[in-house]
Amino acid sequence: MFTDYAAMVPQLQTDGLVTAAGRAGLAGTAAAVVSVPAVRRAVRGFLERRVGAR
């Protein structure tokens, strides 16, 4: 399942709405500054291969 939790959950933790363990369970332990660009590259590559091939 694809989600944007990596971008949202750190702010929820900062606001006290999610614990550190909850954050790790929802979004893993990678920092958003690392994971969000990686996901963007993966999605862009997928779309370029699938949509760009038409």
mmCIF file of the N, C-alpha and C atoms, coordinates in Angstrom:
data_MODEL
# 
_entry.id   MODEL 
# 
loop_
_atom_site.group_PDB 
_atom_site.id 
_atom_site.type_symbol 
_atom_site.label_atom_id 
_atom_site.label_alt_id 
_atom_site.label_comp_id 
_atom_site.label_asym_id 
_atom_site.label_entity_id 
_atom_site.label_seq_id 
_atom_site.pdbx_PDB_ins_code 
_atom_site.Cartn_x 
_atom_site.Cartn_y 
_atom_site.Cartn_z 
_atom_site.occupancy 
_atom_site.B_iso_or_equiv 
_atom_site.pdbx_formal_charge 
_atom_site.auth_seq_id 
_atom_site.auth_comp_id 
_atom_site.auth_asym_id 
_atom_site.auth_atom_id 
_atom_site.pdbx_PDB_model_num 
ATOM 1   N N  . MET A 1 1  ? 0.841  -1.169 0.000   1.00 0.00 ? 1  MET A N  1 
ATOM 2   C CA . MET A 1 1  ? 0.000  0.000  0.000   1.00 0.00 ? 1  MET A CA 1 
ATOM 3   C C  . MET A 1 1  ? 0.892  1.240  0.000   1.00 0.00 ? 1  MET A C  1 
ATOM 4   N N  . PHE A 1 2  ? 0.561  2.195  -0.813  1.00 0.00 ? 2  PHE A N  1 
ATOM 5   C CA . PHE A 1 2  ? 1.304  3.448  -0.884  1.00 0.00 ? 2  PHE A CA 1 
ATOM 6   C C  . PHE A 1 2  ? 0.600  4.491  -0.020  1.00 0.00 ? 2  PHE A C  1 
ATOM 7   N N  . THR A 1 3  ? 1.366  5.158  0.833   1.00 0.00 ? 3  THR A N  1 
ATOM 8   C CA . THR A 1 3  ? 0.815  6.244  1.648   1.00 0.00 ? 3  THR A CA 1 
ATOM 9   C C  . THR A 1 3  ? 1.800  7.400  1.671   1.00 0.00 ? 3  THR A C  1 
ATOM 10  N N  . ASP A 1 4  ? 1.354  8.512  2.184   1.00 0.00 ? 4  ASP A N  1 
ATOM 11  C CA . ASP A 1 4  ? 2.247  9.642  2.386   1.00 0.00 ? 4  ASP A CA 1 
ATOM 12  C C  . ASP A 1 4  ? 2.543  9.842  3.869   1.00 0.00 ? 4  ASP A C  1 
ATOM 13  N N  . TYR A 1 5  ? 2.481  8.761  4.633   1.00 0.00 ? 5  TYR A N  1 
ATOM 14  C CA . TYR A 1 5  ? 2.749  8.823  6.071   1.00 0.00 ? 5  TYR A CA 1 
ATOM 15  C C  . TYR A 1 5  ? 4.129  9.404  6.376   1.00 0.00 ? 5  TYR A C  1 
ATOM 16  N N  . ALA A 1 6  ? 5.118  9.090  5.571   1.00 0.00 ? 6  ALA A N  1 
ATOM 17  C CA . ALA A 1 6  ? 6.479  9.565  5.848   1.00 0.00 ? 6  ALA A CA 1 
ATOM 18  C C  . ALA A 1 6  ? 6.543  11.077 5.904   1.00 0.00 ? 6  ALA A C  1 
ATOM 19  N N  . ALA A 1 7  ? 5.688  11.744 5.169   1.00 0.00 ? 7  ALA A N  1 
ATOM 20  C CA . ALA A 1 7  ? 5.667  13.200 5.180   1.00 0.00 ? 7  ALA A CA 1 
ATOM 21  C C  . ALA A 1 7  ? 4.798  13.758 6.301   1.00 0.00 ? 7  ALA A C  1 
ATOM 22  N N  . MET A 1 8  ? 3.791  13.001 6.741   1.00 0.00 ? 8  MET A N  1 
ATOM 23  C CA . MET A 1 8  ? 2.832  13.512 7.719   1.00 0.00 ? 8  MET A CA 1 
ATOM 24  C C  . MET A 1 8  ? 3.117  13.103 9.161   1.00 0.00 ? 8  MET A C  1 
ATOM 25  N N  . VAL A 1 9  ? 3.532  11.875 9.370   1.00 0.00 ? 9  VAL A N  1 
ATOM 26  C CA . VAL A 1 9  ? 3.651  11.339 10.721  1.00 0.00 ? 9  VAL A CA 1 
ATOM 27  C C  . VAL A 1 9  ? 4.680  12.073 11.576  1.00 0.00 ? 9  VAL A C  1 
ATOM 28  N N  . PRO A 1 10 ? 5.824  12.524 11.042  1.00 0.00 ? 10 PRO A N  1 
ATOM 29  C CA . PRO A 1 10 ? 6.742  13.279 11.901  1.00 0.00 ? 10 PRO A CA 1 
ATOM 30  C C  . PRO A 1 10 ? 6.085  14.510 12.539  1.00 0.00 ? 10 PRO A C  1 
ATOM 31  N N  . GLN A 1 11 ? 5.237  15.199 11.796  1.00 0.00 ? 11 GLN A N  1 
ATOM 32  C CA . GLN A 1 11 ? 4.546  16.360 12.359  1.00 0.00 ? 11 GLN A CA 1 
ATOM 33  C C  . GLN A 1 11 ? 3.553  15.924 13.429  1.00 0.00 ? 11 GLN A C  1 
ATOM 34  N N  . LEU A 1 12 ? 2.893  14.795 13.220  1.00 0.00 ? 12 LEU A N  1 
ATOM 35  C CA . LEU A 1 12 ? 1.979  14.283 14.242  1.00 0.00 ? 12 LEU A CA 1 
ATOM 36  C C  . LEU A 1 12 ? 2.731  13.967 15.532  1.00 0.00 ? 12 LEU A C  1 
ATOM 37  N N  . GLN A 1 13 ? 3.935  13.423 15.395  1.00 0.00 ? 13 GLN A N  1 
ATOM 38  C CA . GLN A 1 13 ? 4.747  13.138 16.574  1.00 0.00 ? 13 GLN A CA 1 
ATOM 39  C C  . GLN A 1 13 ? 5.166  14.440 17.258  1.00 0.00 ? 13 GLN A C  1 
ATOM 40  N N  . THR A 1 14 ? 5.586  15.418 16.478  1.00 0.00 ? 14 THR A N  1 
ATOM 41  C CA . THR A 1 14 ? 5.967  16.716 17.028  1.00 0.00 ? 14 THR A CA 1 
ATOM 42  C C  . THR A 1 14 ? 4.808  17.341 17.798  1.00 0.00 ? 14 THR A C  1 
ATOM 43  N N  . ASP A 1 15 ? 3.600  17.168 17.308  1.00 0.00 ? 15 ASP A N  1 
ATOM 44  C CA . ASP A 1 15 ? 2.415  17.729 17.955  1.00 0.00 ? 15 ASP A CA 1 
ATOM 45  C C  . ASP A 1 15 ? 1.916  16.879 19.118  1.00 0.00 ? 15 ASP A C  1 
ATOM 46  N N  . GLY A 1 16 ? 2.591  15.756 19.381  1.00 0.00 ? 16 GLY A N  1 
ATOM 47  C CA . GLY A 1 16 ? 2.214  14.896 20.491  1.00 0.00 ? 16 GLY A CA 1 
ATOM 48  C C  . GLY A 1 16 ? 1.046  13.970 20.219  1.00 0.00 ? 16 GLY A C  1 
ATOM 49  N N  . LEU A 1 17 ? 0.705  13.797 18.958  1.00 0.00 ? 17 LEU A N  1 
ATOM 50  C CA . LEU A 1 17 ? -0.434 12.957 18.597  1.00 0.00 ? 17 LEU A CA 1 
ATOM 51  C C  . LEU A 1 17 ? -0.043 11.516 18.297  1.00 0.00 ? 17 LEU A C  1 
ATOM 52  N N  . VAL A 1 18 ? 1.249  11.267 18.107  1.00 0.00 ? 18 VAL A N  1 
ATOM 53  C CA . VAL A 1 18 ? 1.767  9.933  17.830  1.00 0.00 ? 18 VAL A CA 1 
ATOM 54  C C  . VAL A 1 18 ? 3.058  9.766  18.631  1.00 0.00 ? 18 VAL A C  1 
ATOM 55  N N  . THR A 1 19 ? 3.242  8.591  19.212  1.00 0.00 ? 19 THR A N  1 
ATOM 56  C CA . THR A 1 19 ? 4.484  8.303  19.929  1.00 0.00 ? 19 THR A CA 1 
ATOM 57  C C  . THR A 1 19 ? 5.585  7.952  18.937  1.00 0.00 ? 19 THR A C  1 
ATOM 58  N N  . ALA A 1 20 ? 6.819  7.875  19.441  1.00 0.00 ? 20 ALA A N  1 
ATOM 59  C CA . ALA A 1 20 ? 7.939  7.475  18.579  1.00 0.00 ? 20 ALA A CA 1 
ATOM 60  C C  . ALA A 1 20 ? 7.718  6.065  18.055  1.00 0.00 ? 20 ALA A C  1 
ATOM 61  N N  . ALA A 1 21 ? 7.204  5.180  18.897  1.00 0.00 ? 21 ALA A N  1 
ATOM 62  C CA . ALA A 1 21 ? 6.924  3.805  18.456  1.00 0.00 ? 21 ALA A CA 1 
ATOM 63  C C  . ALA A 1 21 ? 5.814  3.790  17.412  1.00 0.00 ? 21 ALA A C  1 
ATOM 64  N N  . GLY A 1 22 ? 4.803  4.627  17.599  1.00 0.00 ? 22 GLY A N  1 
ATOM 65  C CA . GLY A 1 22 ? 3.722  4.722  16.617  1.00 0.00 ? 22 GLY A CA 1 
ATOM 66  C C  . GLY A 1 22 ? 4.218  5.247  15.291  1.00 0.00 ? 22 GLY A C  1 
ATOM 67  N N  . ARG A 1 23 ? 5.124  6.237  15.362  1.00 0.00 ? 23 ARG A N  1 
ATOM 68  C CA . ARG A 1 23 ? 5.718  6.779  14.136  1.00 0.00 ? 23 ARG A CA 1 
ATOM 69  C C  . ARG A 1 23 ? 6.493  5.697  13.393  1.00 0.00 ? 23 ARG A C  1 
ATOM 70  N N  . ALA A 1 24 ? 7.316  4.940  14.125  1.00 0.00 ? 24 ALA A N  1 
ATOM 71  C CA . ALA A 1 24 ? 8.096  3.873  13.492  1.00 0.00 ? 24 ALA A CA 1 
ATOM 72  C C  . ALA A 1 24 ? 7.183  2.825  12.875  1.00 0.00 ? 24 ALA A C  1 
ATOM 73  N N  . GLY A 1 25 ? 6.075  2.525  13.544  1.00 0.00 ? 25 GLY A N  1 
ATOM 74  C CA . GLY A 1 25 ? 5.134  1.542  13.010  1.00 0.00 ? 25 GLY A CA 1 
ATOM 75  C C  . GLY A 1 25 ? 4.412  2.013  11.763  1.00 0.00 ? 25 GLY A C  1 
ATOM 76  N N  . LEU A 1 26 ? 4.135  3.301  11.691  1.00 0.00 ? 26 LEU A N  1 
ATOM 77  C CA . LEU A 1 26 ? 3.400  3.843  10.547  1.00 0.00 ? 26 LEU A CA 1 
ATOM 78  C C  . LEU A 1 26 ? 4.294  4.182  9.359   1.00 0.00 ? 26 LEU A C  1 
ATOM 79  N N  . ALA A 1 27 ? 5.457  4.748  9.652   1.00 0.00 ? 27 ALA A N  1 
ATOM 80  C CA . ALA A 1 27 ? 6.274  5.291  8.564   1.00 0.00 ? 27 ALA A CA 1 
ATOM 81  C C  . ALA A 1 27 ? 7.696  4.768  8.536   1.00 0.00 ? 27 ALA A C  1 
ATOM 82  N N  . GLY A 1 28 ? 8.046  3.856  9.435   1.00 0.00 ? 28 GLY A N  1 
ATOM 83  C CA . GLY A 1 28 ? 9.415  3.374  9.490   1.00 0.00 ? 28 GLY A CA 1 
ATOM 84  C C  . GLY A 1 28 ? 10.300 4.348  10.230  1.00 0.00 ? 28 GLY A C  1 
ATOM 85  N N  . THR A 1 29 ? 11.584 4.119  10.157  1.00 0.00 ? 29 THR A N  1 
ATOM 86  C CA . THR A 1 29 ? 12.510 4.936  10.922  1.00 0.00 ? 29 THR A CA 1 
ATOM 87  C C  . THR A 1 29 ? 13.347 5.876  10.062  1.00 0.00 ? 29 THR A C  1 
ATOM 88  N N  . ALA A 1 30 ? 13.187 5.829  8.773   1.00 0.00 ? 30 ALA A N  1 
ATOM 89  C CA . ALA A 1 30 ? 13.940 6.736  7.892   1.00 0.00 ? 30 ALA A CA 1 
ATOM 90  C C  . ALA A 1 30 ? 13.401 8.153  8.039   1.00 0.00 ? 30 ALA A C  1 
ATOM 91  N N  . ALA A 1 31 ? 14.290 9.123  7.995   1.00 0.00 ? 31 ALA A N  1 
ATOM 92  C CA . ALA A 1 31 ? 13.874 10.521 8.066   1.00 0.00 ? 31 ALA A CA 1 
ATOM 93  C C  . ALA A 1 31 ? 13.110 10.897 6.799   1.00 0.00 ? 31 ALA A C  1 
ATOM 94  N N  . ALA A 1 32 ? 12.137 11.765 6.956   1.00 0.00 ? 32 ALA A N  1 
ATOM 95  C CA . ALA A 1 32 ? 11.334 12.198 5.806   1.00 0.00 ? 32 ALA A CA 1 
ATOM 96  C C  . ALA A 1 32 ? 12.190 12.850 4.730   1.00 0.00 ? 32 ALA A C  1 
ATOM 97  N N  . VAL A 1 33 ? 13.273 13.528 5.129   1.00 0.00 ? 33 VAL A N  1 
ATOM 98  C CA . VAL A 1 33 ? 14.136 14.170 4.130   1.00 0.00 ? 33 VAL A CA 1 
ATOM 99  C C  . VAL A 1 33 ? 14.829 13.136 3.249   1.00 0.00 ? 33 VAL A C  1 
ATOM 100 N N  . VAL A 1 34 ? 14.880 11.891 3.698   1.00 0.00 ? 34 VAL A N  1 
ATOM 101 C CA . VAL A 1 34 ? 15.462 10.805 2.911   1.00 0.00 ? 34 VAL A CA 1 
ATOM 102 C C  . VAL A 1 34 ? 14.367 10.030 2.183   1.00 0.00 ? 34 VAL A C  1 
ATOM 103 N N  . SER A 1 35 ? 13.307 9.669  2.904   1.00 0.00 ? 35 SER A N  1 
ATOM 104 C CA . SER A 1 35 ? 12.294 8.783  2.340   1.00 0.00 ? 35 SER A CA 1 
ATOM 105 C C  . SER A 1 35 ? 11.386 9.459  1.319   1.00 0.00 ? 35 SER A C  1 
ATOM 106 N N  . VAL A 1 36 ? 10.997 10.696 1.558   1.00 0.00 ? 36 VAL A N  1 
ATOM 107 C CA . VAL A 1 36 ? 10.078 11.367 0.630   1.00 0.00 ? 36 VAL A CA 1 
ATOM 108 C C  . VAL A 1 36 ? 10.700 11.538 -0.759  1.00 0.00 ? 36 VAL A C  1 
ATOM 109 N N  . PRO A 1 37 ? 11.932 12.044 -0.879  1.00 0.00 ? 37 PRO A N  1 
ATOM 110 C CA . PRO A 1 37 ? 12.534 12.123 -2.221  1.00 0.00 ? 37 PRO A CA 1 
ATOM 111 C C  . PRO A 1 37 ? 12.696 10.746 -2.880  1.00 0.00 ? 37 PRO A C  1 
ATOM 112 N N  . ALA A 1 38 ? 12.994 9.729  -2.098  1.00 0.00 ? 38 ALA A N  1 
ATOM 113 C CA . ALA A 1 38 ? 13.137 8.385  -2.663  1.00 0.00 ? 38 ALA A CA 1 
ATOM 114 C C  . ALA A 1 38 ? 11.812 7.895  -3.230  1.00 0.00 ? 38 ALA A C  1 
ATOM 115 N N  . VAL A 1 39 ? 10.741 8.138  -2.525  1.00 0.00 ? 39 VAL A N  1 
ATOM 116 C CA . VAL A 1 39 ? 9.416  7.737  -3.017  1.00 0.00 ? 39 VAL A CA 1 
ATOM 117 C C  . VAL A 1 39 ? 9.060  8.536  -4.266  1.00 0.00 ? 39 VAL A C  1 
ATOM 118 N N  . ARG A 1 40 ? 9.356  9.813  -4.256  1.00 0.00 ? 40 ARG A N  1 
ATOM 119 C CA . ARG A 1 40 ? 9.073  10.641 -5.439  1.00 0.00 ? 40 ARG A CA 1 
ATOM 120 C C  . ARG A 1 40 ? 9.822  10.133 -6.663  1.00 0.00 ? 40 ARG A C  1 
ATOM 121 N N  . ARG A 1 41 ? 11.092 9.764  -6.478  1.00 0.00 ? 41 ARG A N  1 
ATOM 122 C CA . ARG A 1 41 ? 11.876 9.222  -7.605  1.00 0.00 ? 41 ARG A CA 1 
ATOM 123 C C  . ARG A 1 41 ? 11.258 7.914  -8.104  1.00 0.00 ? 41 ARG A C  1 
ATOM 124 N N  . ALA A 1 42 ? 10.837 7.064  -7.176  1.00 0.00 ? 42 ALA A N  1 
ATOM 125 C CA . ALA A 1 42 ? 10.253 5.780  -7.568  1.00 0.00 ? 42 ALA A CA 1 
ATOM 126 C C  . ALA A 1 42 ? 8.949  5.973  -8.330  1.00 0.00 ? 42 ALA A C  1 
ATOM 127 N N  . VAL A 1 43 ? 8.102  6.865  -7.847  1.00 0.00 ? 43 VAL A N  1 
ATOM 128 C CA . VAL A 1 43 ? 6.826  7.126  -8.527  1.00 0.00 ? 43 VAL A CA 1 
ATOM 129 C C  . VAL A 1 43 ? 7.077  7.749  -9.896  1.00 0.00 ? 43 VAL A C  1 
ATOM 130 N N  . ARG A 1 44 ? 7.985  8.714  -9.956  1.00 0.00 ? 44 ARG A N  1 
ATOM 131 C CA . ARG A 1 44 ? 8.309  9.352  -11.235 1.00 0.00 ? 44 ARG A CA 1 
ATOM 132 C C  . ARG A 1 44 ? 8.831  8.321  -12.237 1.00 0.00 ? 44 ARG A C  1 
ATOM 133 N N  . GLY A 1 45 ? 9.723  7.447  -11.789 1.00 0.00 ? 45 GLY A N  1 
ATOM 134 C CA . GLY A 1 45 ? 10.263 6.415  -12.673 1.00 0.00 ? 45 GLY A CA 1 
ATOM 135 C C  . GLY A 1 45 ? 9.189  5.469  -13.167 1.00 0.00 ? 45 GLY A C  1 
ATOM 136 N N  . PHE A 1 46 ? 8.286  5.081  -12.262 1.00 0.00 ? 46 PHE A N  1 
ATOM 137 C CA . PHE A 1 46 ? 7.178  4.207  -12.648 1.00 0.00 ? 46 PHE A CA 1 
ATOM 138 C C  . PHE A 1 46 ? 6.318  4.882  -13.709 1.00 0.00 ? 46 PHE A C  1 
ATOM 139 N N  . LEU A 1 47 ? 5.947  6.129  -13.461 1.00 0.00 ? 47 LEU A N  1 
ATOM 140 C CA . LEU A 1 47 ? 5.088  6.829  -14.406 1.00 0.00 ? 47 LEU A CA 1 
ATOM 141 C C  . LEU A 1 47 ? 5.782  7.061  -15.742 1.00 0.00 ? 47 LEU A C  1 
ATOM 142 N N  . GLU A 1 48 ? 7.056  7.352  -15.716 1.00 0.00 ? 48 GLU A N  1 
ATOM 143 C CA . GLU A 1 48 ? 7.779  7.522  -16.973 1.00 0.00 ? 48 GLU A CA 1 
ATOM 144 C C  . GLU A 1 48 ? 7.805  6.247  -17.784 1.00 0.00 ? 48 GLU A C  1 
ATOM 145 N N  . ARG A 1 49 ? 7.958  5.110  -17.113 1.00 0.00 ? 49 ARG A N  1 
ATOM 146 C CA . ARG A 1 49 ? 7.960  3.826  -17.824 1.00 0.00 ? 49 ARG A CA 1 
ATOM 147 C C  . ARG A 1 49 ? 6.582  3.455  -18.324 1.00 0.00 ? 49 ARG A C  1 
ATOM 148 N N  . ARG A 1 50 ? 5.556  3.706  -17.535 1.00 0.00 ? 50 ARG A N  1 
ATOM 149 C CA . ARG A 1 50 ? 4.204  3.274  -17.902 1.00 0.00 ? 50 ARG A CA 1 
ATOM 150 C C  . ARG A 1 50 ? 3.469  4.274  -18.787 1.00 0.00 ? 50 ARG A C  1 
ATOM 151 N N  . VAL A 1 51 ? 3.459  5.512  -18.377 1.00 0.00 ? 51 VAL A N  1 
ATOM 152 C CA . VAL A 1 51 ? 2.717  6.530  -19.116 1.00 0.00 ? 51 VAL A CA 1 
ATOM 153 C C  . VAL A 1 51 ? 3.546  7.039  -20.290 1.00 0.00 ? 51 VAL A C  1 
ATOM 154 N N  . GLY A 1 52 ? 4.829  7.178  -20.094 1.00 0.00 ? 52 GLY A N  1 
ATOM 155 C CA . GLY A 1 52 ? 5.703  7.671  -21.156 1.00 0.00 ? 52 GLY A CA 1 
ATOM 156 C C  . GLY A 1 52 ? 5.817  6.718  -22.326 1.00 0.00 ? 52 GLY A C  1 
ATOM 157 N N  . ALA A 1 53 ? 5.477  5.454  -22.124 1.00 0.00 ? 53 ALA A N  1 
ATOM 158 C CA . ALA A 1 53 ? 5.612  4.443  -23.179 1.00 0.00 ? 53 ALA A CA 1 
ATOM 159 C C  . ALA A 1 53 ? 4.454  4.499  -24.173 1.00 0.00 ? 53 ALA A C  1 
ATOM 160 N N  . ARG A 1 54 ? 3.465  5.299  -23.916 1.00 0.00 ? 54 ARG A N  1 
ATOM 161 C CA . ARG A 1 54 ? 2.286  5.339  -24.809 1.00 0.00 ? 54 ARG A CA 1 
ATOM 162 C C  . ARG A 1 54 ? 2.547  6.096  -26.054 1.00 0.00 ? 54 ARG A C  1 
# 
